[in-house]
């Protein structure tokens, strides 16, 4: 069984997947296909061969998740995605 909250570091950023929240929209895979894929259950996962990715591209790939299943933490452990503004009352 896959880990519920897989985490991986890319440069100074840490990305955490909430597999229970993922709805399989695949938005993240479209923005950063070198990092993310949908597994056989149509839930997001890190590619086993995930490659280096541009910081802004990685942040955008996580930001476009419609259910905030992807979190990005900076080098100090502060969450930068989701910010709460993407799906807020703005």
Secondary structure, DSSP 8 states (H G I E B T S, - for coil): ---TT-EEEETTEEEEE-TTT-----HHHHH-TTTEEE-TTS-EEE-TT-----HHHHHHHHHT-TT--EEEE-TTS-EEES-S-TTS--
